[in-house]
Each structure stands twice: as structure tokens, then as C-alpha cells.
Amino acid sequence: MEKYIGIMSGTSLDGIDAVLVATDGEQVRLLARTSSPFEPDLRQRLLTLAGGGTVTARQWGELDTELGKAYAAVANRLLAESGHSAGQIRAIGCHGQTVWHQPDGPLPFSLQLGDGNRLAADTGIIAINDFRRKDMALGGQGAPLVPAFHQRVLGGVNHVRILVNIGGIANITVLAPGQPVLGYDVGPGNMLLDLWCRRKLGQPYDKDAHFARQGQVNAALLASLLAEPWLTLPPPKSTGRELFSEDWLDARLPDGMAPADVQATLAELTATAIANEVAKWPAGELLVCGGGGHNPLLMQRLSALLPGWRVDTSNSAGVDMDAMEAMAFAWLAHQTLHGLTGNLPDVTGARRPAILGAIHLPG
């Protein structure tokens, strides 16, 4: 089996995850993992850009370079911590940092920053990034791309198994016997929860849902949030900060509501948006991965909203919930280098399967 590094930094902007895996394309074995928080100033500049803020061409280029260097630093640290050299690694698969995702309209596109040339040069390893845009050129959403990996490592069961990744956005993968794999974004995950926590407490996230547990769900606000038309669109569909933004939330907030009640209601929005889609399938197994798996209130509410379902994290099925997405991009790098397709047209809506990604040689 060949060794690959996978790097992921998601819409929650909580940091960079990197994994080292061994894979032959069929089996994927996690060998090591590490993570690094974003430097606060870099994180704030990325949040401003992803929120629609104006930047100059110079600032854009500097962010792209800075992210490429940051990804390379995490990859090199992973090598050092795991006792590997660059020559032992076949390639790095790096998702990059999404700063704008526009899958619909006359000019659909998706932009991820993080210079692949810099990543390759600073690590001495082939770097593969820009995984989304080939799928979009073929009429697809460009996301989610992880369902193909879910199918590979967690498919083949004789019951309905649904994976939900709760990052900044929540997305599901449906693995049902005799059915094509389905996957799509279902609504906000941690994004609005983190936003409100930063605004009211100055903290990056609501650790152990302590803030949300102090409040009560406001039924009127929840109904207003769930009335968002995007939530009822049929798949394929994907979304991000472009829709579920600070402005989107502020436009729906009533005056004078207790901050903890808002946090509790946002948690219920995430759980309800997920449960509404999962409940369309015969009761089976719901496996949670991503940061949301550490939120005890979200896990509790998913169990309550989905009676008859077994709700657990992907750890229970043998795949580390914190490493899942980075592992997926290591696997996608393997697919690219071996001339194998990485997208699922039933998921993204693309016209055909495609080899994804741009390959950057180290020298």
C-alpha cells in the first residue's frame, strides 16, 4: 500500500487537520494525525473574505501563499511526529480553504485558497488540490466529495447507514442497500453556533454546549430559521457561508432575546435540519463525524428527534470522526494519481464521473 497525506480545513475555520494514511484505493488505514489552529489574524482575514468582504488582488495572493505555507508546515510536522520522510509519501491531497462557493446560477464556481505549488515545494512531495472545479465544469455542485470515500470505507452493510459530517455546514451520505449512494448538504452545522458564541462570549466555539444548555429553544425563531427556502430544495445541493451568514441570522433575530436562548435555538436548527433529511429513510444507523460529534447537545437532540435510529459517532464503525474528511482527501489524491475517478454524479449532479484535482510537482 502507498502512503498519502490528507489535509483539510473546513468552513468552520477552526484549524487545519492532517492525516497520514496507507491505501491501495480499496482499503484505507490511518497511521497518524495532527492538527493546528489557524493563527488568529489569518483566521479573521479568511472569515472576512468568506463573508463577502472586499480584498485587493495583493491581499488575495498573499492569503493564497500564506495558506500554502501553513498547509506545508502542518504536513512537515506530521512527517516529523510520525517518523516519516518526504520520500516515503506518494502525494498530499489538500482540500484548501473555501472562501466562496457558488454552485448555481449562470457562472457557477468554487474557490479554495492554498497555493499547491508552495505546498509541493515546501514539503518536497507531489501536492494535489483544486478537487471541486472539474466536477463543476461537468455541471455538478463540486460538493460534497466525501461520499465516495464513505462508500469505500463504510459501505457494504445490509441496513441503512447514514453518515453526517457536522462541520461548518452539515452534509449527509446515504448508504442504503440496493440504492445508489446519495449525499448533499442539509444546512448549517457549527457555523452559526460558532458565530454566535464568538459574538456573545468571545470564544471560538461552545465547548460541551455549555452556553446552549443555559438557554431554551425559542419556537418562533426556530420556525423562522427553518422557513429558509434552501432547506427544502431537492438534491443535489451544496451551500456555505454565502447563504448561512451573519447577515442571514441577523435578519431573522427578534430584538431582546436572551443570548443563550439564541444559542439553544441554533443548536436545534442544526439538529432539526439533519433529522428532517435522515427521517426520510427507514430507521437504521446514523454515524456522526466532524466537530459536531463532540457537541453533547447535538448528539442528544439527534437521538431524540430520530427514535428508532442508532445514533453514534463514526468511531463506533472504526473510522476516527476527527480524521474522516482529511482521510478522504488523502484517498482522493490516490484516485487522481492512479487515473481513477473521485466524484459520484448521483451525489453532485455532474454529467459523468471524473478524475479530480490539479497536480503540483515539487520540482
Summary of the structure (lengths in Angstrom):
residues: 363
radius of gyration: 19.5
end to end distance: 24.5
largest distance: 59.1
contacts: 1312
relative contact order: 0.18
helix: 42%
strand: 20%
